[in-house]
Amino acid sequence: MANSQDAYYLSLLALAEMFRTQEPANIKSCLQCLQAVLTFRPPPKVEARTHLQLANLLIHYTNNTELARDHLEQAWTLSMNIAGFDDVRFEAASELAKLYEHNRGASNAKSLLHRAIELSRQSVYWHCRLIFQTAQLGLSEFDYATAGGLLQMGLEYCHIQDVGYTQLLFLLSKIMVMLLEGRGAAEVQTLLAQANQKVEQYNGPQGQKEHLRVFYLVLLVCHNLNSGQVKSVKPALKQLQQSIQNITQLSEQEIIPSSGSEMFAWLPRDQLCVLVYLVSVMHSTQAGYMEKAQKYTDKALLQIDKLKAEDNASILSSVQLLLLEHSVMCHLIIGSKSQAIKEIAKVCHLLQQDAKQLQAHRAQLHTLLAVYAMSMNNSNAAEVQFNAALRTSKNRDLWIFANLNLAVVYLRCQRERDFVAIMDRINPDTLPTQSQSLRAASFYVQGLHAFFTSRHNDGKRFLRESLKMANAEDLNRLTSCSLVLLGHIFLALGNPREAHNMVTPAMQLASKIPDLHLQLWSSAILKDLYRQFGDVPREQESSQNHYNFSQTLLTDHMTASQLPEHQLITWTEGPFPLPSNEKM
């Protein structure tokens, strides 16, 4: 009878596998066969593995997460009593924790994962994988301390086990968490230097080494960009772009780790390529190369659409959001407000599908809407959105950026008392940031305030400081802003020659970016200067340029204001006021 039962369940397992692997797969019949296996009370190992198989099929092909959870709980419980059954035991724990996280909350998931970590110390692969998963869970809750502690634990474990590749992954992941947490630049720089040395000394397979190098270079470039070091980071960015090309030329066999205990990768190759596009967009935007940034953005978004059709991984949505956020800023700078608000609507469309993403990007969304409102000369909406960004921001530099722009809103509206109330937040001498670009922007805002209050000598002093910092790191847009405002101050002081020396390079830079608002401002000053010089042809040329720029901006302003997406500037809570086609 026992032999007969063995034959039955073994035949059912074979039949289930046939249904699963046929083209197209017959998942319903596969599930029925596996369910039937359990009726024959197979040995505990077979029973546990069958529960795991059923759960995986239910997760991937159905929405029946409750039944999947039941099977995983049975697989986990059964495997606890079977010695050396690591693959089923810990895969069940890993998948069950994911279901708990999405349906029961993170606390159940954490308890299960910590128990699994305790039990897996003899299995290098599973111990490391479970630590990575638990750290990721901490990150999703912005619990950087817990995530960092787990990654340090993994780092020390790998050192003891002498698994160098995974040890480096833990080190680089720890640095990534420190960057997200906003830890001190010196601390991060020290660990980055250690990581660079270890990556270059790593003598494993070339595919692994390139993978580690890309991870390290992404962190290095992001760290430098966070610090506003746009010029200094260029060599690392070129090295990153070369390294990703090297990876794309390797075969899959050369990339997949050779050791079973080190079968980890930070990201799949296609996702790495998209990430490098994003980093390139970030650099081009900060450097003031808007057309280049838009070209990289278009390529990356096209690639993301292709990847999402195959596997809608959460990182793809995150990268897509960041690309769209940068694209919005590019469109606002080049004077295309109508396209900017359409891109903001795309951001809203993505965020309304994912509550976690909305929580993570809420402050950025308020900031985008605020900057858009500024460009539309809607100061009231801009103020509301900037204050909403300040309430919801968990990022120190974004908080500073919002305060700097809010200060500009107050200056435009001649609200001196409100400006003075936030002056301490934007004082360049006490600004709580490592970013040189934000410090330079702070000096610029101080210069703007001095200009509006007719303290021209103070204005020149602040703007020269801003100019020095912007020039040092090729922050072209900030350089252009500082030059044109200096030119305006010299014009107000009755020094047209010095004004001309400032505004002419400002106009050249603004045209190179291109920044339509700066071109409009520069052409207005040049028109007045050439009139004073008696240079009629250049005065006429500047007048024509000024007219063309103003008409382009006015036309786009009218187009944007009539778009249904324009209503988004009124949103602060609840559902987005999107047009019906965006809600689909």
PyMOL commands that set and color helices and strands:
alter all, ss='L'
color gray80, all
select helices_A, chain A and resi 2-21+27-39+44-61+65-79+86-103+106-119+124-140+144-161+164-181+185-201+206-226+234-248+252-255+260-262+269-287+290-310+314-334+337-351+355-375+379-392+396-412+416-421+423-426+436-452+456-472+476-492+496-512+516-533+536-562+564-570+580-583
alter helices_A, ss='H'
color red, helices_A
deselect
rebuild
show_as cartoon
